[in-house]
């Protein structure tokens, strides 16, 4: 399938996803974060990349507080042109509005290479049961995850109503290893990841 029909399908899905509004947003976000904190992969991680939740995304405040208390080094992405660069931040309060109004770290300190990240927590407008994600269309996370270590874990965090049966995928799309929602943890099989 050529990239144009895939990108057209993604545009339609993005438009439809923006209409989804989870009920009891705060409770669902809290439950999803608790499930993610229970992942065995997270207990082994020394460096974790998080995001500052924007509209349609699960908040990460509980993750930040809990992981910081565990002594985990926290990184947050900053959009710089077509790339995401990672910077240390210990609290969401250290982040300021940046690209598309999304909170991100200042670029004062040195950027941390993606190869130092043990576990990436990424948002998405939608995820499917094979671990594919639909973002906002900039390709920033796909480029970042494509530079991660082979053994680094890629975890998607979203609301249950944002998990769909199947999403279109382009060759450059990077799937996640696990999708965590307020109701379940989805671990795609290798066969699903390749489909």
C-alpha positions as CSV (number, residue, x, y, z in Angstrom):
1,X,0.0,0.0,0.0
2,X,1.4,3.4,-0.9
3,X,2.0,6.0,1.9
4,X,-0.7,8.3,0.6
5,X,-3.7,6.1,1.5
6,X,-2.2,5.2,4.9
7,X,-1.7,8.9,5.7
8,X,-5.2,9.7,4.5
9,X,-6.6,7.0,6.8
10,X,-4.5,8.3,9.7
11,X,-5.8,11.9,9.1
12,X,-9.4,10.6,9.4
13,X,-8.6,8.6,12.5
14,X,-7.0,11.6,14.1
15,X,-10.0,13.7,13.5
16,X,-12.3,11.1,14.9
17,X,-10.1,10.5,18.0
18,X,-10.3,14.1,19.0
19,X,-14.0,13.7,19.6
20,X,-13.5,11.0,22.2
21,X,-13.9,12.2,25.8
22,X,-13.2,9.7,28.6
23,X,-15.7,9.8,31.4
24,X,-14.2,10.3,34.8
25,X,-10.9,11.5,33.3
26,X,-9.1,11.9,36.6
27,X,-10.0,8.5,38.0
28,X,-9.1,6.8,34.7
29,X,-5.7,8.6,34.5
30,X,-4.9,7.6,38.1
31,X,-5.8,3.9,37.4
32,X,-3.8,3.8,34.2
33,X,-0.7,5.2,35.9
34,X,-1.0,2.7,38.8
35,X,-1.1,-0.1,36.2
36,X,2.0,1.2,34.5
37,X,3.8,1.5,37.8
38,X,3.1,-2.3,38.4
39,X,5.0,-3.3,35.2
40,X,7.9,-5.5,36.0
41,X,10.0,-3.7,33.3
42,X,9.5,-0.4,35.1
43,X,10.9,-1.8,38.4
44,X,14.2,-2.5,36.6
45,X,14.4,0.9,34.8
46,X,17.0,3.4,36.0
47,X,16.2,6.0,33.3
48,X,12.6,6.6,32.1
49,X,11.3,9.0,29.5
50,X,7.9,10.4,30.3
51,X,5.7,13.1,28.7
52,X,3.7,15.9,30.1
53,X,0.1,15.0,29.4
54,X,-1.8,17.2,27.0
55,X,-5.4,17.2,25.9
56,X,-6.6,13.6,25.0
57,X,-3.5,12.1,26.9
58,X,-3.3,10.4,30.2
59,X,-1.7,12.6,32.8
60,X,1.7,11.5,34.2
61,X,1.8,13.3,37.6
62,X,1.6,10.1,39.7
63,X,4.3,8.5,37.6
64,X,6.6,11.5,38.0
65,X,6.2,11.6,41.8
66,X,6.5,7.8,42.3
67,X,9.5,7.3,40.0
68,X,11.3,10.4,41.4
69,X,10.8,8.9,44.9
70,X,12.3,5.7,43.7
71,X,15.4,7.5,42.5
72,X,14.7,7.0,38.8
73,X,16.2,9.6,36.4
74,X,13.3,11.2,34.5
75,X,13.6,12.6,31.0
76,X,11.1,14.6,29.0
77,X,11.1,15.3,25.3
78,X,11.5,18.7,23.7
79,X,10.6,19.3,20.1
80,X,13.5,20.7,18.1
81,X,12.6,20.8,14.4
82,X,11.8,17.3,13.2
83,X,13.4,15.7,16.3
84,X,12.7,15.1,19.9
85,X,15.7,15.7,22.3
86,X,15.6,14.5,25.8
87,X,16.4,16.5,28.9
88,X,16.4,15.7,32.7
89,X,13.5,17.2,34.7
90,X,12.5,16.2,38.2
91,X,9.0,17.6,38.2
92,X,6.3,18.6,35.8
93,X,6.5,22.2,37.3
94,X,9.9,22.5,35.6
95,X,8.3,22.2,32.2
96,X,7.0,25.2,30.2
97,X,4.7,25.4,27.1
98,X,6.5,24.7,23.9
99,X,5.7,23.0,20.6
100,X,1.9,23.1,20.1
101,X,1.5,24.3,23.7
102,X,2.8,21.0,25.1
103,X,4.9,21.3,28.2
104,X,8.5,20.5,27.7
105,X,11.9,21.1,29.4
106,X,14.1,24.0,28.8
107,X,17.2,23.2,26.7
108,X,19.5,24.7,29.3
109,X,21.2,21.5,30.3
110,X,22.8,18.8,28.2
111,X,20.5,16.6,26.1
112,X,20.5,12.9,27.0
113,X,20.9,10.4,24.1
114,X,18.0,8.0,23.6
115,X,20.4,5.1,24.1
116,X,20.5,5.9,27.8
117,X,16.7,5.3,28.2
118,X,15.6,2.0,29.7
119,X,11.9,2.6,29.3
120,X,10.0,5.1,27.1
121,X,6.4,6.0,28.1
122,X,4.7,7.5,25.1
123,X,1.3,9.1,24.5
124,X,-0.9,8.6,21.5
125,X,-4.3,9.6,20.2
126,X,-5.0,5.9,19.5
127,X,-3.3,2.6,20.0
128,X,-4.2,-0.8,18.7
129,X,-3.8,-4.3,20.1
130,X,-0.7,-4.9,18.0
131,X,1.1,-2.0,19.7
132,X,0.7,0.5,16.8
133,X,0.1,4.1,17.8
134,X,-1.4,7.0,16.1
135,X,0.1,10.3,17.2
136,X,-0.5,13.9,16.1
137,X,1.2,13.3,12.7
138,X,4.6,14.8,13.2
139,X,6.5,11.5,13.4
140,X,8.6,12.8,16.4
141,X,8.1,9.8,18.6
142,X,8.7,7.3,15.7
143,X,12.0,9.0,14.9
144,X,13.0,9.0,18.6
145,X,12.0,5.4,19.3
146,X,13.9,4.4,16.1
147,X,17.1,5.6,17.9
148,X,16.4,3.7,21.1
149,X,18.5,0.7,22.3
150,X,17.2,-2.6,21.2
151,X,16.5,-3.7,24.7
152,X,14.7,-0.5,25.7
153,X,11.0,-1.0,26.5
154,X,8.4,1.1,24.7
155,X,5.2,1.5,26.7
156,X,2.1,3.3,25.4
157,X,-0.2,4.9,27.9
158,X,-3.8,5.8,27.0
159,X,-7.4,5.5,28.0
160,X,-9.2,2.2,27.3
161,X,-11.6,3.9,24.9
162,X,-8.6,4.9,22.8
163,X,-7.6,1.3,22.0
164,X,-8.9,0.2,18.6
165,X,-8.8,-3.1,16.8
166,X,-6.4,-2.0,14.1
167,X,-4.5,1.1,13.0
168,X,-2.8,1.6,9.6
169,X,1.0,1.5,9.8
170,X,3.7,3.0,7.5
171,X,7.1,1.3,7.3
172,X,8.6,4.0,9.6
173,X,6.1,3.6,12.4
174,X,7.6,2.1,15.5
175,X,5.1,0.0,17.6
176,X,5.2,-0.2,21.4
177,X,5.9,-3.4,23.4
178,X,3.1,-2.8,25.8
179,X,-0.1,-0.7,26.0
180,X,-1.4,0.3,29.4
181,X,-4.9,1.6,30.1
182,X,-7.0,2.1,33.2
183,X,-8.6,-1.4,32.5
184,X,-5.8,-3.6,31.1
185,X,-2.2,-4.2,30.1
186,X,-1.9,-5.3,26.5
187,X,1.2,-7.2,25.4
188,X,1.2,-7.6,21.6
189,X,2.6,-10.9,20.3
190,X,5.4,-10.8,17.8
191,X,2.9,-11.9,15.1
192,X,0.6,-8.9,15.9
193,X,3.5,-6.5,15.9
194,X,4.5,-7.6,12.4
195,X,1.0,-7.5,11.0
